[in-house]
Amino acid sequence: MRIEILGSGCARCHGLEDSVRKALTMLGKDAEVVAVTDMQQIMAYGVMSMPALVIDGKVLSSGRVLSPEEAKKAIVGASV
């Protein structure tokens, strides 16, 4: 599983990454978590508000920082 956090590297982006890492720990899952700050890559996903959460190439959230519980639900939903 590849999880991408799209954003400029701001505090909100780091907050989303922290929530994702906590969710992975709660689930006992291992995944590649990557911060994507390149605007061309971000635009390729069609994301207009950041931070955004992308799991295995699919945008699951944009414009908000998910809680660890919300991130957990997104990860479980993406692995089905």
N, CA, C and O atoms as a MOPAC input file, in Angstrom:
PM7 MOZYME 1SCF
protein

 N      0.84500 1    -1.17600 1     0.00000 1
 C      0.00000 1     0.00000 1     0.00000 1
 C      0.89000 1     1.23800 1     0.00000 1
 O      1.85100 1     1.33700 1     0.76300 1
 N      0.54600 1     2.17500 1    -0.87300 1
 C      1.29100 1     3.43700 1    -0.96300 1
 C      0.34300 1     4.57300 1    -0.58400 1
 O     -0.71300 1     4.75100 1    -1.19000 1
 N      0.74300 1     5.33100 1     0.42600 1
 C     -0.05900 1     6.45600 1     0.89800 1
 C      0.71400 1     7.73500 1     0.62700 1
 O      1.87000 1     7.87900 1     1.02400 1
 N      0.05000 1     8.66200 1    -0.06000 1
 C      0.68800 1     9.94000 1    -0.37300 1
 C     -0.06400 1    11.06800 1     0.33500 1
 O     -1.29400 1    11.10700 1     0.35200 1
 N      0.70500 1    11.97400 1     0.91300 1
 C      0.16600 1    13.18300 1     1.51800 1
 C      0.55200 1    14.32300 1     0.57800 1
 O      1.72900 1    14.65600 1     0.44400 1
 N     -0.44400 1    14.91200 1    -0.06500 1
 C     -0.17700 1    15.99200 1    -1.01300 1
 C     -0.29100 1    17.33000 1    -0.30700 1
 O     -1.26300 1    17.58500 1     0.40300 1
 N      0.70900 1    18.18900 1    -0.50400 1
 C      0.66700 1    19.50900 1     0.10600 1
 C      2.00700 1    20.20300 1     0.02500 1
 O      2.98200 1    19.66500 1    -0.49900 1
 N      2.02900 1    21.40700 1     0.55500 1
 C      3.22300 1    22.24900 1     0.47000 1
 C      4.25000 1    21.95000 1     1.55200 1
 O      5.35300 1    22.49500 1     1.53000 1
 N      3.89200 1    21.08500 1     2.50100 1
 C      4.79000 1    20.80700 1     3.61700 1
 C      4.45700 1    21.64700 1     4.83400 1
 O      5.27000 1    21.78800 1     5.74700 1
 N      3.24700 1    22.20800 1     4.84200 1
 C      2.79900 1    23.07300 1     5.93600 1
 C      2.43400 1    22.24200 1     7.17900 1
 O      2.48000 1    21.01200 1     7.15200 1
 N      2.08000 1    22.92500 1     8.24100 1
 C      1.71800 1    22.26200 1     9.49400 1
 C      0.51400 1    21.34300 1     9.31000 1
 O      0.46500 1    20.26500 1     9.90400 1
 N     -0.46100 1    21.75600 1     8.49400 1
 C     -1.63700 1    20.91700 1     8.24200 1
 C     -1.24300 1    19.62400 1     7.52000 1
 O     -1.79600 1    18.55900 1     7.79500 1
 N     -0.29500 1    19.72600 1     6.60600 1
 C      0.18900 1    18.54200 1     5.88000 1
 C      0.86500 1    17.57200 1     6.84700 1
 O      0.66100 1    16.36000 1     6.77800 1
 N      1.66600 1    18.12500 1     7.74100 1
 C      2.33600 1    17.28900 1     8.74400 1
 C      1.31900 1    16.66900 1     9.70100 1
 O      1.49100 1    15.53700 1    10.15300 1
 N      0.25900 1    17.42100 1    10.00500 1
 C     -0.79500 1    16.89900 1    10.86700 1
 C     -1.50100 1    15.70800 1    10.23900 1
 O     -1.80300 1    14.72800 1    10.92100 1
 N     -1.76600 1    15.79300 1     8.92500 1
 C     -2.39500 1    14.67300 1     8.22000 1
 C     -1.46600 1    13.46700 1     8.20000 1
 O     -1.90300 1    12.33400 1     8.39900 1
 N     -0.18900 1    13.71600 1     7.96100 1
 C      0.77800 1    12.61600 1     7.95700 1
 C      0.84100 1    11.94100 1     9.32700 1
 O      0.89400 1    10.71400 1     9.41200 1
 N      0.83400 1    12.73300 1    10.39400 1
 C      0.84800 1    12.17800 1    11.75600 1
 C     -0.38500 1    11.30400 1    11.99500 1
 O     -0.28100 1    10.21600 1    12.56100 1
 N     -1.54900 1    11.78700 1    11.56000 1
 C     -2.78500 1    11.01300 1    11.73300 1
 C     -2.72000 1     9.70000 1    10.96600 1
 O     -3.16100 1     8.66400 1    11.46300 1
 N     -2.17600 1     9.74300 1     9.76700 1
 C     -2.05500 1     8.52700 1     8.95000 1
 C     -1.11800 1     7.53200 1     9.63000 1
 O     -1.41800 1     6.34000 1     9.70100 1
 N     -0.00200 1     8.01500 1    10.11900 1
 C      0.95500 1     7.11400 1    10.79000 1
 C      0.34500 1     6.50500 1    12.06400 1
 O      0.56300 1     5.32900 1    12.35500 1
 N     -0.41400 1     7.30400 1    12.81500 1
 C     -1.08200 1     6.78000 1    14.01000 1
 C     -2.12200 1     5.72800 1    13.62200 1
 O     -2.25400 1     4.70100 1    14.28700 1
 N     -2.85400 1     5.99000 1    12.54800 1
 C     -3.86700 1     5.04100 1    12.07500 1
 C     -3.21700 1     3.72400 1    11.66000 1
 O     -3.74000 1     2.65200 1    11.96200 1
 N     -2.09400 1     3.79800 1    10.97800 1
 C     -1.38600 1     2.58500 1    10.57300 1
 C     -0.93900 1     1.78300 1    11.79400 1
 O     -1.01900 1     0.55500 1    11.80700 1
 N     -0.46900 1     2.49000 1    12.81400 1
 C     -0.05200 1     1.83000 1    14.05400 1
 C     -1.24700 1     1.14700 1    14.71500 1
 O     -1.14400 1     0.00200 1    15.15500 1
 N     -2.38400 1     1.84900 1    14.78600 1
 C     -3.59000 1     1.27400 1    15.38900 1
 C     -4.03900 1     0.01600 1    14.64800 1
 O     -4.52000 1    -0.94100 1    15.25500 1
 N     -3.87200 1     0.03800 1    13.31900 1
 C     -4.29600 1    -1.09500 1    12.49700 1
 C     -3.24600 1    -2.20800 1    12.44100 1
 O     -3.53900 1    -3.31900 1    11.99900 1
 N     -2.03000 1    -1.90900 1    12.88600 1
 C     -0.95100 1    -2.88600 1    12.79600 1
 C     -0.53100 1    -3.13300 1    11.35600 1
 O     -0.06500 1    -4.21800 1    11.00800 1
 N     -0.70500 1    -2.10100 1    10.51600 1
 C     -0.35900 1    -2.21800 1     9.09000 1
 C      0.93600 1    -1.47100 1     8.79500 1
 O      1.32300 1    -0.52800 1     9.48500 1
 N      1.57400 1    -1.93800 1     7.74800 1
 C      2.77400 1    -1.27800 1     7.27200 1
 C      2.47700 1    -0.74100 1     5.88100 1
 O      1.89500 1    -1.44400 1     5.05400 1
 N      2.86800 1     0.48800 1     5.62000 1
 C      2.63900 1     1.08500 1     4.30900 1
 C      3.72800 1     2.10700 1     4.03100 1
 O      4.36400 1     2.63400 1     4.94400 1
 N      3.92100 1     2.36600 1     2.76800 1
 C      4.86300 1     3.40500 1     2.35200 1
 C      4.11400 1     4.73700 1     2.42500 1
 O      3.12300 1     4.93300 1     1.72200 1
 N      4.58600 1     5.64600 1     3.27000 1
 C      3.96000 1     6.96600 1     3.42100 1
 C      4.91600 1     7.99400 1     2.82400 1
 O      6.06300 1     8.12200 1     3.25300 1
 N      4.41700 1     8.72800 1     1.81900 1
 C      5.25500 1     9.66900 1     1.08100 1
 C      4.61600 1    11.05400 1     1.09100 1
 O      3.41700 1    11.19400 1     0.84700 1
 N      5.41800 1    12.06900 1     1.37200 1
 C      4.95000 1    13.46200 1     1.27800 1
 C      5.26200 1    13.95800 1    -0.13000 1
 O      6.41100 1    13.92900 1    -0.56900 1
 N      4.23200 1    14.41100 1    -0.82700 1
 C      4.39900 1    14.92200 1    -2.19200 1
 C      4.21300 1    16.43400 1    -2.14300 1
 O      3.13000 1    16.92600 1    -1.82700 1
 N      5.28200 1    17.16600 1    -2.45900 1
 C      5.21500 1    18.62800 1    -2.42000 1
 C      5.34900 1    19.25800 1    -3.80700 1
 O      5.18900 1    20.46900 1    -3.95600 1
 N      5.63900 1    18.45000 1    -4.81000 1
 C      5.79700 1    18.95200 1    -6.17500 1
 C      4.42800 1    19.31800 1    -6.75200 1
 O      3.55700 1    18.45800 1    -6.88000 1
 N      4.23800 1    20.59200 1    -7.10000 1
 C      2.94000 1    21.07000 1    -7.56800 1
 C      2.46200 1    20.37500 1    -8.84100 1
 O      1.25900 1    20.17400 1    -9.00900 1
 N      3.36400 1    20.00800 1    -9.72900 1
 C      2.93700 1    19.32000 1   -10.95300 1
 C      2.34900 1    17.95200 1   -10.62600 1
 O      1.34900 1    17.54400 1   -11.21600 1
 N      2.97100 1    17.24500 1    -9.68600 1
 C      2.44000 1    15.94000 1    -9.27000 1
 C      1.08800 1    16.11000 1    -8.58400 1
 O      0.16800 1    15.32300 1    -8.80900 1
 N      0.97200 1    17.13700 1    -7.74900 1
 C     -0.28400 1    17.38900 1    -7.04100 1
 C     -1.38300 1    17.72900 1    -8.03900 1
 O     -2.49400 1    17.20800 1    -7.93700 1
 N     -1.08700 1    18.59300 1    -8.99900 1
 C     -2.06900 1    18.99100 1   -10.00700 1
 C     -2.51000 1    17.80700 1   -10.86800 1
 O     -3.64300 1    17.77700 1   -11.34900 1
 N     -1.62400 1    16.83900 1   -11.06300 1
 C     -1.96200 1    15.65600 1   -11.85500 1
 C     -3.11400 1    14.86900 1   -11.20800 1
 O     -3.84900 1    14.16400 1   -11.90000 1
 N     -3.26500 1    14.98900 1    -9.90000 1
 C     -4.37000 1    14.33200 1    -9.19700 1
 C     -5.65300 1    15.16200 1    -9.25600 1
 O     -6.71900 1    14.67900 1    -8.87300 1
 N     -5.56000 1    16.40800 1    -9.73300 1
 C     -6.72500 1    17.27600 1    -9.81000 1
 C     -7.14700 1    17.83700 1    -8.46500 1
 O     -8.28900 1    18.26400 1    -8.29500 1
 N     -6.23000 1    17.83800 1    -7.51100 1
 C     -6.52400 1    18.33400 1    -6.16500 1
 C     -6.35200 1    19.84600 1    -6.13500 1
 O     -5.32200 1    20.37400 1    -6.55300 1
 N     -7.37200 1    20.53500 1    -5.63500 1
 C     -7.30500 1    21.99300 1    -5.55900 1
 C     -7.12300 1    22.50500 1    -4.13500 1
 O     -6.66700 1    23.63200 1    -3.94200 1
 N     -7.47300 1    21.69600 1    -3.13400 1
 C     -7.25800 1    22.12500 1    -1.74800 1
 C     -6.44300 1    21.07200 1    -1.01700 1
 O     -6.63500 1    19.86500 1    -1.17100 1
 N     -5.52700 1    21.58800 1    -0.21800 1
 C     -4.60500 1    20.70500 1     0.47600 1
 C     -4.70300 1    20.91000 1     1.97600 1
 O     -5.15600 1    21.95900 1     2.43400 1
 N     -4.28800 1    19.92600 1     2.73500 1
 C     -3.62200 1    18.69800 1     2.32800 1
 C     -4.62100 1    17.69500 1     1.74300 1
 O     -5.82800 1    17.78800 1     1.96200 1
 N     -4.07800 1    16.74200 1     0.99600 1
 C     -4.90700 1    15.69600 1     0.41700 1
 C     -4.29800 1    14.33800 1     0.74200 1
 O     -3.08300 1    14.19100 1     0.87600 1
 N     -5.17500 1    13.35800 1     0.86300 1
 C     -4.75600 1    11.98700 1     1.15500 1
 C     -5.02700 1    11.13100 1    -0.07200 1
 O     -6.15200 1    11.07100 1    -0.56800 1
 N     -3.97200 1    10.46600 1    -0.55600 1
 C     -4.08400 1     9.58900 1    -1.71300 1
 C     -3.59600 1     8.20600 1    -1.29800 1
 O     -2.48800 1     8.05900 1    -0.78300 1
 N     -4.42300 1     7.20100 1    -1.52400 1
 C     -4.03100 1     5.82700 1    -1.21600 1
 C     -4.09400 1     5.01700 1    -2.49500 1
 O     -5.13800 1     4.92400 1    -3.14000 1
 N     -2.95900 1     4.43000 1    -2.85100 1
 C     -2.83100 1     3.62700 1    -4.06700 1
 C     -3.40200 1     4.34700 1    -5.28500 1
 O     -4.12600 1     3.75800 1    -6.08800 1
 N     -3.06300 1     5.64100 1    -5.41000 1
 C     -3.43600 1     6.41900 1    -6.59000 1
 C     -4.82600 1     7.02800 1    -6.57000 1
 O     -5.21000 1     7.70500 1    -7.52400 1
 N     -5.59100 1     6.80500 1    -5.50700 1
 C     -6.96000 1     7.32400 1    -5.43200 1
 C     -7.04800 1     8.40500 1    -4.35700 1
 O     -6.66300 1     8.18200 1    -3.20900 1
 N     -7.56100 1     9.58300 1    -4.74100 1
 C     -7.72500 1    10.68800 1    -3.79700 1
 C     -8.91100 1    10.37000 1    -2.89000 1
 O    -10.03400 1    10.20800 1    -3.36800 1
 N     -8.66500 1    10.28200 1    -1.58900 1
 C     -9.71900 1     9.95000 1    -0.63200 1
 C    -10.15300 1    11.12300 1     0.22600 1
 O    -11.23100 1    11.09000 1     0.82000 1
 N     -9.32900 1    12.16000 1     0.29900 1
 C     -9.66800 1    13.31700 1     1.11300 1
 C     -8.85000 1    14.50400 1     0.62400 1
 O     -7.69400 1    14.35400 1     0.22900 1
 N     -9.46300 1    15.68600 1     0.65600 1
 C     -8.68600 1    16.88900 1     0.34100 1
 C     -9.24900 1    18.07400 1     1.10600 1
 O    -10.44800 1    18.16400 1     1.36700 1
 N     -8.34900 1    18.97400 1     1.45500 1
 C     -8.74100 1    20.21200 1     2.11200 1
 C     -8.93100 1    20.13800 1     3.60700 1
 O     -9.33200 1    21.12500 1     4.22400 1
 N     -8.65200 1    18.98300 1     4.21600 1
 C     -8.80600 1    18.89500 1     5.66400 1
 C     -7.83000 1    17.89700 1     6.25400 1
 O     -7.33300 1    16.99200 1     5.58300 1
 N     -7.57600 1    18.10300 1     7.54800 1
 C     -6.70600 1    17.19100 1     8.29100 1
 C     -7.60600 1    16.15500 1     8.94900 1
 O     -8.42600 1    16.49000 1     9.80400 1
 N     -7.45300 1    14.91000 1     8.55400 1
 C     -8.25000 1    13.83600 1     9.14000 1
 C     -7.73800 1    13.50500 1    10.53900 1
 O     -6.54800 1    13.64200 1    10.82300 1
 N     -8.63400 1    13.07500 1    11.39300 1
 C     -8.22400 1    12.56600 1    12.70000 1
 C     -7.63700 1    11.17600 1    12.47600 1
 O     -7.85700 1    10.58400 1    11.41900 1
 N     -6.89800 1    10.64200 1    13.44200 1
 C     -6.38300 1     9.27500 1    13.27700 1
 C     -7.50600 1     8.27000 1    13.01500 1
 O     -7.32200 1     7.32800 1    12.24500 1
 N     -8.66300 1     8.46000 1    13.64500 1
 C     -9.79800 1     7.54800 1    13.45000 1
 C    -10.34000 1     7.64600 1    12.01900 1
 O    -10.66000 1     6.62900 1    11.40400 1
 N    -10.44000 1     8.86900 1    11.49300 1
 C    -10.90200 1     9.05400 1    10.11000 1
 C     -9.89200 1     8.46700 1     9.12000 1
 O    -10.27300 1     7.85100 1     8.12500 1
 N     -8.61600 1     8.66400 1     9.40400 1
 C     -7.56800 1     8.10800 1     8.53700 1
 C     -7.62900 1     6.58800 1     8.54800 1
 O     -7.43400 1     5.93700 1     7.52200 1
 N     -7.90200 1     6.03300 1     9.72400 1
 C     -8.02000 1     4.58300 1     9.86200 1
 C     -9.14100 1     4.05400 1     8.96300 1
 O     -8.96200 1     3.05500 1     8.26800 1
 N    -10.27800 1     4.71500 1     8.97900 1
 C    -11.41100 1     4.31000 1     8.13900 1
 C    -11.05800 1     4.40100 1     6.66000 1
 O    -11.44000 1     3.52900 1     5.87900 1
 N    -10.33400 1     5.44400 1     6.26900 1
 C     -9.92800 1     5.60700 1     4.86600 1
 C     -8.98700 1     4.47800 1     4.45300 1
 O     -9.11600 1     3.93400 1     3.35600 1
 N     -8.04300 1     4.12300 1     5.32200 1
 C     -7.08400 1     3.05900 1     5.02300 1
 C     -7.79000 1     1.71400 1     4.90400 1
 O     -7.52400 1     0.94800 1     3.97800 1
 N     -8.69300 1     1.42900 1     5.84400 1
 C     -9.44200 1     0.16700 1     5.79000 1
 C    -10.29100 1     0.10900 1     4.52900 1
 O    -10.33600 1    -0.92100 1     3.85500 1
 N    -10.96100 1     1.20500 1     4.20900 1
 C    -11.79400 1     1.26000 1     3.00700 1
 C    -10.99200 1     1.07200 1     1.73500 1
 O    -11.48300 1     0.46900 1     0.78000 1
 N     -9.76900 1     1.57600 1     1.70400 1
 C     -8.92400 1     1.47100 1     0.51900 1
 C     -8.36700 1     0.06500 1     0.35400 1
 O     -8.05100 1    -0.34300 1    -0.76400 1
 N     -8.24200 1    -0.68300 1     1.44600 1
 C     -7.65800 1    -2.01700 1     1.34300 1
 C     -8.67100 1    -3.09100 1     1.01000 1
 O     -8.30600 1    -4.25700 1     0.85500 1
 N     -9.93700 1    -2.72200 1     0.89600 1
 C    -10.96300 1    -3.73100 1     0.58700 1
 C    -10.99900 1    -4.00000 1    -0.88500 1
 O    -11.79600 1    -4.81900 1    -1.34300 1

